[in-house]
Structure formats: C-alpha cells, structure tokens
Amino acid sequence: MDQPFSQESAIDAWFGSEAQFNSLYPEDIRLMSRRQWTPLLVAKKAAAFLRTGPGIKILDIGSGVGKFCLAAAYYNPDVAFIGIEQRSYLTDHANCALEKLALKNVSFINGNFTELNFKDYQHFYFYNSFYENIAEKEQIDQDIPCSTALFEHYSHCLYKQLKEAKKGTRLVTYHSVETEIPEEYHIVQSEINDYLKFWIKV
C-alpha cells in the first residue's frame, strides 16, 4: 500500500542528493554548483558544529543562492540561519528555493556584509566569498570587479568584525585563505583535506 503523501516527505526528497537539491534552481545556477555553492555534506557538518543550542542565529557571509542556509536549516530546525548576499538576483533564487522548501528558520538579506552588525549573530559560516575578487576564471558573473584591493578590504572588514565577537564564537570556513581570521580563533577540527575548518574564539 502506498504511503500517504505529506509536505514533510516532499521536502525530504529535495535533500536526497546534490542533483536533487540543485534542481531547485534554474540550469545556469545548477551549472555553477560545483565551484560556487556549498555541498550538502559540508552544510550538514558545518551546521552541526555551529549549533550550540536552540534559538541561536548563524550568519552565512556571502550566501549566494542560499544552499548552505537552506540545508543547514533543514538539518537544524531549532536554529535560525541568515544569509547575506550582495547580488539581488542570487537572493531572489535563494528566496524562490526557500518558498519551495517552506522552511521557517531561514531568511536572506540582499546587501553587503559590511553593513551588518555581527553582534546580532552568535556564529558564522564563510565559504570564501571574497575569492571571486582575485579569481581569474569560473566567476559567477562580471558584476563584481577583479580587484586585489577589494579582496583585501573585505578581508580586513571581516577580520575586524570577527575580532570584536565574544569568546566562544564559532566559525566554519570552507576554502578560506584565512587572511580574514583573527589570531584568537583556534582550529579545533578540520576535514575534507583541510578545506573545511572549524574554529572557536578563545
């Protein structure tokens, strides 16, 4: 006998594989997944580390089409995940995917992370969203200029925000060059050939 259909089982199906999840997005967005968007396994591991209790707020710095926040929120329904993304059309894609998934603990902000007060959040996720400022290929688009000065500016801004955070603040980085991480943050775990690192401020 067939199992009755439910909204929960429909949502679960989106997280069955990378390909299934990526089908939430148009083809041009799916084609960038390998290079630009957080894999589901990384999101699951990162969110488990960042979740220190119910009701906390976790910020994704440069959230793109929202894949980290959406996956993390699915695996941790008692935690709020907020993404900040400067490209409005990527935020639109994130919100369209959110509408399909009907998750209640996710929100997206269209803007620059430098406009935020990090004291409003407890922990942070960073999939090196500044690298595009110095990358020579596989860029998302041509809207953001290649600029070493901009890369250094953003890295410095993030460094200052993280330095002002409370002791015990947790940070997960994926493919970071680590110029944005203050010396008070210590690595407590690393995985995936050291591309994925887990930090705590002491």
FILOVEX-781820 format. One line per field, with one value per residue (C-alpha): x, z, y; residue in one letter; residue number from 1. Coordinates in nm, 2 decimals. Last residue first. Layout:
BEGIN
u	(X|...)
w	(Z|...)
v	(Y|...)
residu	(a|...)
num	(NUM|...)
END
This chain:
BEGIN
u	(3.93|3.75|3.65|3.72|3.61|3.79|3.67|3.94|4.17|4.16|3.79|3.80|3.94|3.88|3.96|4.12|4.18|4.04|4.22|4.46|4.20|4.06|4.03|4.36|4.25|4.28|3.94|3.83|3.54|3.54|3.34|3.33|3.23|3.22|3.33|3.48|3.26|3.30|3.51|3.79|3.53|3.41|3.76|3.87|3.56|3.64|4.00|3.91|3.66|3.93|4.19|3.97|3.87|4.23|4.31|4.04|3.85|3.53|3.19|2.92|3.11|2.93|2.97|3.34|3.49|3.82|4.08|3.99|4.10|3.77|3.60|3.79|3.59|3.30|3.54|3.27|3.22|2.99|2.94|2.82|2.62|2.46|2.34|2.69|2.79|2.65|2.57|2.65|2.99|2.81|2.68|2.32|2.02|1.93|1.80|1.59|1.58|1.41|1.06|1.14|0.88|1.11|0.95|0.94|1.30|1.41|1.24|1.40|1.75|1.69|1.59|1.90|2.10|1.93|2.00|2.37|2.51|2.43|2.37|2.23|2.05|2.01|1.79|1.83|1.55|1.51|1.87|1.91|1.67|1.81|2.16|2.04|1.87|2.14|2.42|2.23|2.12|2.17|2.48|2.52|2.81|2.87|2.63|2.51|2.40|2.14|2.08|1.73|1.83|2.19|2.55|2.46|2.78|2.93|2.62|2.58|2.92|2.89|2.55|2.65|2.97|2.77|2.51|2.78|2.82|2.77|3.03|3.25|3.05|2.71|2.78|2.60|2.29|2.26|2.25|2.01|1.75|1.74|1.55|1.72|2.03|1.87|1.80|2.15|2.32|2.12|1.82|1.78|1.49|1.31|1.29|1.07|0.82|0.82|0.75|0.46|0.30|0.19|0.03|0.24|0.14|0.00)
w	(2.28|1.96|1.82|1.47|1.24|0.91|0.58|0.31|0.54|0.30|0.35|0.73|1.00|1.38|1.67|1.48|1.70|1.66|1.87|1.59|1.38|1.07|0.75|0.60|0.63|0.26|0.30|0.11|0.35|0.69|1.00|1.28|1.64|1.90|2.24|2.33|2.20|1.86|1.81|1.63|1.40|1.29|1.24|1.04|0.82|0.74|0.67|0.43|0.25|0.20|0.10|-0.17|-0.28|-0.32|-0.51|-0.75|-1.00|-1.04|-0.93|-1.19|-1.44|-1.34|-1.10|-1.18|-1.31|-1.40|-1.30|-0.93|-0.73|-0.64|-0.67|-0.36|-0.14|-0.10|0.08|0.20|0.54|0.82|1.14|1.50|1.75|1.55|1.62|1.73|1.37|1.30|0.93|0.65|0.58|0.48|0.17|0.08|-0.01|0.32|0.33|0.59|0.72|1.02|0.87|0.59|0.31|0.08|-0.24|-0.09|0.02|-0.33|-0.46|-0.18|-0.27|-0.64|-0.55|-0.33|-0.63|-0.84|-0.57|-0.57|-0.24|-0.04|0.34|0.46|0.79|0.96|1.27|1.48|1.60|1.26|1.24|0.94|0.72|0.84|0.75|0.40|0.34|0.49|0.30|-0.04|-0.02|-0.38|-0.29|0.09|0.11|0.48|0.62|0.96|1.25|1.50|1.81|1.92|2.02|2.13|2.02|1.65|1.47|1.47|1.34|1.09|0.95|0.91|0.74|0.51|0.41|0.33|0.13|-0.09|-0.06|-0.38|-0.61|-0.78|-0.80|-0.81|-1.10|-1.36|-1.13|-1.15|-1.53|-1.52|-1.30|-0.93|-0.71|-0.93|-0.72|-0.43|-0.65|-0.80|-0.47|-0.34|-0.12|0.02|-0.21|-0.12|0.24|0.15|-0.02|0.28|0.51|0.29|0.32|0.07|0.22|0.19|-0.09|0.00)
v	(3.18|3.21|2.87|2.74|2.45|2.41|2.26|2.27|2.07|1.77|1.73|1.78|2.01|2.03|2.26|2.54|2.84|3.18|3.45|3.51|3.68|3.52|3.73|3.62|3.26|3.16|3.01|2.70|2.63|2.82|2.74|3.00|2.96|3.24|3.12|3.45|3.73|3.89|4.20|4.01|3.86|4.20|4.34|4.04|4.06|4.42|4.33|4.05|4.28|4.54|4.29|4.14|4.49|4.59|4.27|4.36|4.15|4.35|4.23|4.23|4.01|3.69|3.39|3.37|3.04|3.21|3.46|3.47|3.78|3.94|3.60|3.49|3.72|3.46|3.23|2.98|3.15|3.03|3.23|3.20|3.41|3.68|4.03|4.12|4.09|4.43|4.43|4.69|4.53|4.21|4.38|4.36|4.14|3.97|3.61|3.43|3.08|2.91|2.86|2.62|2.60|2.41|2.56|2.91|2.88|2.79|3.10|3.30|3.18|3.25|3.61|3.64|3.54|3.81|4.07|4.02|4.14|3.83|3.80|3.47|3.41|3.07|3.04|2.73|2.49|2.32|2.20|1.96|2.16|2.49|2.38|2.28|2.60|2.82|2.65|2.65|3.01|3.12|3.31|3.33|3.57|3.56|3.29|3.41|3.18|3.29|3.09|2.96|2.61|2.54|2.53|2.47|2.58|2.24|2.06|2.34|2.29|1.91|1.93|2.22|2.04|1.72|1.93|2.08|2.47|2.66|2.82|2.57|2.25|2.44|2.67|2.46|2.45|2.83|2.82|2.53|2.71|2.62|2.37|2.10|2.16|1.97|1.66|1.67|1.70|1.40|1.31|1.66|1.76|1.44|1.54|1.84|1.61|1.38|1.67|1.80|1.46|1.20|0.88|0.57|0.34|0.00)
residu	(v|k|i|w|f|k|l|y|d|n|i|e|s|q|v|i|h|y|e|e|p|i|e|t|e|v|s|h|y|t|v|l|r|t|g|k|k|a|e|k|l|q|k|y|l|c|h|s|y|h|e|f|l|a|t|s|c|p|i|d|q|d|i|q|e|k|e|a|i|n|e|y|f|s|n|y|f|y|f|h|q|y|d|k|f|n|l|e|t|f|n|g|n|i|f|s|v|n|k|l|a|l|k|e|l|a|c|n|a|h|d|t|l|y|s|r|q|e|i|g|i|f|a|v|d|p|n|y|y|a|a|a|l|c|f|k|g|v|g|s|g|i|d|l|i|k|i|g|p|g|t|r|l|f|a|a|a|k|k|a|v|l|l|p|t|w|q|r|r|s|m|l|r|i|d|e|p|y|l|s|n|f|q|a|e|s|g|f|w|a|d|i|a|s|e|q|s|f|p|q|d|m)
num	(202|201|200|199|198|197|196|195|194|193|192|191|190|189|188|187|186|185|184|183|182|181|180|179|178|177|176|175|174|173|172|171|170|169|168|167|166|165|164|163|162|161|160|159|158|157|156|155|154|153|152|151|150|149|148|147|146|145|144|143|142|141|140|139|138|137|136|135|134|133|132|131|130|129|128|127|126|125|124|123|122|121|120|119|118|117|116|115|114|113|112|111|110|109|108|107|106|105|104|103|102|101|100|99|98|97|96|95|94|93|92|91|90|89|88|87|86|85|84|83|82|81|80|79|78|77|76|75|74|73|72|71|70|69|68|67|66|65|64|63|62|61|60|59|58|57|56|55|54|53|52|51|50|49|48|47|46|45|44|43|42|41|40|39|38|37|36|35|34|33|32|31|30|29|28|27|26|25|24|23|22|21|20|19|18|17|16|15|14|13|12|11|10|9|8|7|6|5|4|3|2|1)
END
